Amino acid sequence: MILVLNCGSQSIKWKVYDKKLKILQQGNRSVLNSSEFEAGLMSELGKITEEIDLIGHRVVHGGPNFAKPLKITPEALQELEKISHFAPLHNPYNLAGIKICQKIFKEAKQFAVFDTEFFSTMPQVAYSYALPKNLEFRRYGFQGTSHQYVASFAKKAKKVITVHLGGGASVTAIRNGKAIDTSMGFTPLEGLVMMTRSGNVDAGIVLELVKQFGIEGTEKMLNKESGIKGLCGEGNMLNVLDMIKKGDNQAKLAFNVFVYSVQKYIGSYFAILGGCDVLIFTGSIGAGNPKTRNAISKMDILKKTKILAIKTDEELAIANKILKIK
């Protein structure tokens, strides 16, 4: 049987499939305190009654060396640990999931499937930063498994824009099934305003923040204390919407800033693609409460664009990938 494990900083999702990709078991747990992550994961994995042969792990950042699905070996795990800091809200938990599964499912073959894979087709003009050429920084893109999965529902469309809105948020431009640009960059911090991440910020501000709060303090602020939470004090979109109903002006501003940031990316990708046949929303916010989706969609350029809301299924996409390479 196939286990797919999707570990995040605040959640643990898992599904067990048979070889025909029928779901046999599944679970989902919120972990709001990072110190409780390992115990929570052990508890979830203890619910599995099937014999597991293959395990697929979502790993957010593959760094410069890993894009395609990778069989987990001691050497590969060591290399992944070296780049864990590139995605501090995700990779450490992804790797913890791998290590715990190695202890519990000792005979199972394990694979890492990277969020960055879908963006390996981006042209150099899209992934390059205008920095000295001796520096090896580039844009990788993230949430690729989700973007690729929902884009598959618009196979006949040549020009597609996918919008994943959840705790993290990103927009991707897709031409003929291949990603040509995406809003996240070297880390998942770049791009849209998100629930707790700042998204795009003037680099000069980052330098000033480092002077005042140090590197660790600045990293924590930009990743966990900014975005919508920074603007209104709340990092859950449903709660933000409730605050707006009660007349909270800061919540309204935060919502409008979020919507505006998404619209700017949609507009820019509309220009790059030369139009948009299908616009797809996904993620807990994008395919959930329609208020956010409807607010974003109020753009004149989208009058002839088909708009879809599709629930993503990263676990199914990962299971499909590892079955092809086992």
C-alpha positions in Angstrom: 0.0 0.0 0.0 1.0 3.6 -0.5 1.2 6.2 2.3 1.4 9.9 1.4 2.5 12.2 4.2 2.0 15.9 3.9 3.6 17.6 7.0 3.4 21.4 7.5 4.2 23.7 10.3 0.6 23.7 11.6 -0.9 20.5 10.1 -0.3 16.8 9.4 -2.2 15.3 6.5 -1.9 11.7 5.4 -3.7 9.2 3.1 -3.2 5.5 2.4 -4.0 4.3 -1.1 -4.0 0.9 -2.7 -2.1 0.4 -6.0 -5.2 1.6 -8.0 -5.1 4.8 -5.9 -8.3 4.1 -4.0 -8.2 5.7 -0.6 -8.2 3.2 2.2 -7.4 5.4 5.2 -6.8 9.1 5.8 -6.2 11.6 8.6 -5.8 15.3 9.2 -4.5 17.0 12.4 -3.8 20.6 13.3 -0.6 21.2 15.3 -0.6 24.7 16.5 2.3 24.2 18.9 5.5 23.0 17.2 6.7 21.2 20.3 3.7 18.9 19.9 4.5 18.0 16.3 6.4 14.7 16.8 3.9 13.4 19.3 1.0 14.3 17.0 2.6 12.7 14.0 3.3 9.5 15.9 -0.3 9.4 17.0 -1.5 9.8 13.4 0.8 7.2 12.0 -0.3 4.8 14.8 -3.8 4.8 13.2 -2.6 3.1 10.1 -3.6 -0.5 9.9 -2.5 -1.3 6.3 0.9 -2.7 5.4 2.9 0.1 3.8 5.2 -0.6 0.9 5.7 2.9 -0.6 5.8 6.3 1.1 5.7 9.6 -0.6 6.6 12.8 1.3 5.8 16.3 0.3 9.0 18.3 0.6 8.6 22.0 -0.1 12.1 23.0 -1.2 14.4 20.9 -3.3 17.2 23.5 -3.6 19.4 23.7 -6.6 20.1 19.9 -6.8 16.7 18.3 -6.5 13.6 18.8 -8.7 12.4 15.4 -9.7 11.0 12.9 -7.2 13.9 11.5 -5.2 14.3 8.1 -3.4 15.3 8.7 0.2 18.8 7.5 1.0 21.0 8.5 3.9 23.0 10.7 1.5 19.9 12.3 0.1 18.5 13.0 3.5 21.8 14.6 4.5 21.7 16.9 1.5 18.0 17.8 2.2 18.9 18.8 5.7 21.5 21.3 4.4 18.8 23.2 2.5 16.2 23.0 5.2 16.6 26.7 6.1 15.4 27.7 2.6 11.8 26.9 3.7 11.8 27.3 7.5 8.1 26.9 7.9 8.0 23.6 6.0 11.2 21.7 5.3 12.1 20.9 8.9 8.7 19.3 9.4 8.9 17.5 6.0 12.2 16.0 7.1 10.9 15.1 10.5 8.1 13.2 8.8 10.7 11.2 6.8 12.8 10.3 9.8 9.8 9.2 11.9 8.6 7.1 9.0 12.0 5.5 8.6 11.6 4.3 12.2 8.1 3.0 11.9 8.0 1.6 8.3 11.5 0.2 8.1 10.9 -1.9 5.0 9.0 0.7 3.0 10.6 2.6 0.0 10.4 6.3 0.7 10.4 9.2 -1.8 10.5 12.9 -1.6 8.3 14.9 -4.0 9.2 18.5 -4.3 7.0 21.6 -4.6 9.6 23.1 -6.8 9.4 20.4 -9.5 6.6 22.0 -11.6 8.6 25.2 -12.0 11.7 23.6 -13.4 10.4 24.5 -16.9 10.4 28.3 -16.2 12.6 30.2 -18.6 15.8 31.8 -17.4 14.3 35.3 -17.8 11.6 34.3 -15.2 13.8 32.6 -12.6 16.8 35.0 -12.7 17.4 37.7 -10.1 19.3 40.9 -11.1 22.2 40.2 -8.7 25.9 39.8 -9.4 26.3 36.8 -11.6 28.7 35.0 -9.2 25.8 34.6 -6.7 23.8 31.4 -7.2 20.3 32.7 -6.2 17.4 31.9 -8.4 13.6 31.7 -8.2 12.4 28.2 -7.5 8.6 28.6 -6.9 6.5 26.5 -4.5 3.2 24.9 -4.1 3.9 23.3 -7.4 2.2 20.0 -6.7 -1.1 21.9 -6.1 -0.7 24.2 -9.1 0.1 21.2 -11.4 -2.8 19.2 -10.1 -5.5 21.8 -10.6 -4.1 22.9 -13.9 -4.7 19.3 -15.2 -8.4 20.1 -15.1 -7.9 22.5 -17.9 -5.8 20.4 -20.3 -7.3 21.8 -23.4 -6.6 25.4 -22.4 -3.4 26.9 -23.7 -3.2 29.9 -21.3 -4.0 29.1 -17.6 -3.5 31.0 -14.4 -3.7 29.1 -11.2 -4.2 30.8 -7.8 -3.5 28.8 -4.6 -4.7 30.7 -1.6 -4.3 29.2 1.9 -1.9 29.9 4.7 0.7 30.3 2.0 -0.4 31.8 -1.3 0.9 31.9 -4.9 0.0 32.5 -8.5 1.3 30.6 -11.5 1.3 31.3 -15.2 1.0 28.2 -17.3 1.3 27.9 -21.1 0.5 24.6 -22.8 0.6 22.7 -19.5 4.1 24.1 -18.4 4.8 26.7 -15.8 6.4 29.8 -17.2 6.3 32.0 -14.1 5.2 31.9 -10.5 5.0 34.4 -7.6 7.1 32.6 -5.0 10.8 32.8 -5.5 14.0 31.6 -3.8 11.9 30.9 -0.7 8.1 30.8 -0.2 8.3 34.3 1.3 8.3 36.1 -2.0 5.2 37.2 -3.9 1.7 37.6 -2.6 0.7 39.0 0.8 -0.1 35.9 2.8 -1.7 35.1 6.1 1.4 35.6 8.2 4.1 36.1 5.5 4.9 39.6 4.2 5.2 38.7 0.5 7.1 41.3 -1.5 8.9 43.9 0.6 11.4 46.5 -0.4 14.8 45.0 0.3 15.8 48.3 2.0 13.1 47.6 4.6 14.6 44.2 5.2 18.0 45.7 5.8 16.6 48.1 8.3 14.7 45.3 10.1 17.9 43.3 10.4 19.7 46.3 12.0 16.9 46.6 14.5 15.9 43.0 15.2 18.8 40.9 13.9 18.5 38.1 11.4 16.5 35.6 13.4 14.1 38.3 14.6 13.6 39.6 11.1 13.0 36.1 9.7 10.4 35.4 12.4 8.7 38.7 11.7 8.5 38.3 7.9 7.4 34.7 8.0 5.1 34.5 11.1 4.1 38.0 12.1 3.5 39.9 8.9 1.0 39.6 6.0 -2.7 39.8 7.0 -1.8 39.0 10.6 0.6 41.9 10.7 -2.0 44.3 9.4 -4.9 43.3 11.6 -3.6 41.0 14.2 -5.5 37.9 12.9 -3.9 35.1 10.8 -7.1 33.1 10.0 -9.1 34.3 7.0 -12.5 33.2 8.3 -11.8 35.2 11.5 -10.8 38.2 9.4 -14.1 38.0 7.5 -16.0 38.0 10.8 -14.0 41.0 11.9 -15.0 42.8 8.7 -18.6 42.1 9.4 -18.3 43.7 12.8 -16.8 46.9 11.2 -13.1 46.4 11.9 -11.3 48.8 9.6 -7.9 47.2 10.0 -9.3 43.8 9.0 -10.9 45.4 6.0 -7.6 47.0 5.0 -5.8 43.7 5.4 -8.4 41.9 3.2 -8.2 44.6 0.5 -4.3 44.6 0.5 -4.4 40.8 0.1 -6.9 41.0 -2.7 -5.0 43.7 -4.5 -1.7 41.8 -4.3 -3.4 38.8 -6.0 -5.0 41.0 -8.7 -1.6 42.5 -9.5 -0.1 39.1 -10.2 -3.1 37.9 -12.2 -2.9 41.1 -14.3 0.9 40.7 -14.9 0.5 37.0 -15.9 -2.4 37.9 -18.2 0.0 40.2 -20.0 2.8 37.7 -20.1 0.5 34.9 -21.4 -1.2 37.3 -23.9 -4.6 36.5 -22.2 -6.1 33.8 -20.0 -8.4 31.0 -21.1 -9.0 29.6 -17.6 -8.4 31.1 -14.1 -8.3 28.4 -11.4 -8.6 29.1 -7.7 -7.6 26.5 -5.2 -6.4 26.1 -1.6 -8.5 26.5 1.6 -9.2 30.2 0.8 -9.2 30.0 -3.0 -11.7 27.1 -3.3 -13.4 27.7 0.1 -15.3 30.8 1.1 -16.4 32.5 -2.2 -16.1 36.0 -0.8 -12.4 36.2 -1.3 -12.5 34.6 -4.8 -15.3 36.9 -5.9 -13.5 40.0 -4.7 -10.4 39.0 -6.6 -12.3 38.1 -9.8 -13.7 41.6 -10.2 -11.2 42.5 -13.0 -12.3 43.8 -16.4 -9.7 41.8 -18.2 -11.3 38.5 -17.0 -14.6 39.1 -18.7 -13.9 36.4 -21.3 -12.0 34.1 -19.0 -13.5 30.9 -17.5 -13.2 30.9 -13.8 -13.1 27.7 -11.8 -12.7 26.7 -8.1 -11.1 23.3 -7.7 -10.2 21.6 -4.4 -6.6 20.6 -4.6 -5.4 17.0 -3.8 -1.6 17.1 -3.3 -1.7 13.7 -1.8 -3.2 12.0 -4.9 -0.8 13.9 -7.1 2.2 12.7 -5.0 0.9 9.1 -5.0 0.7 9.2 -8.8 4.2 10.5 -9.1 5.9 7.8 -6.9 3.9 5.0 -8.6 5.6 6.0 -11.8 9.1 5.9 -10.5 9.1 3.0 -7.9 
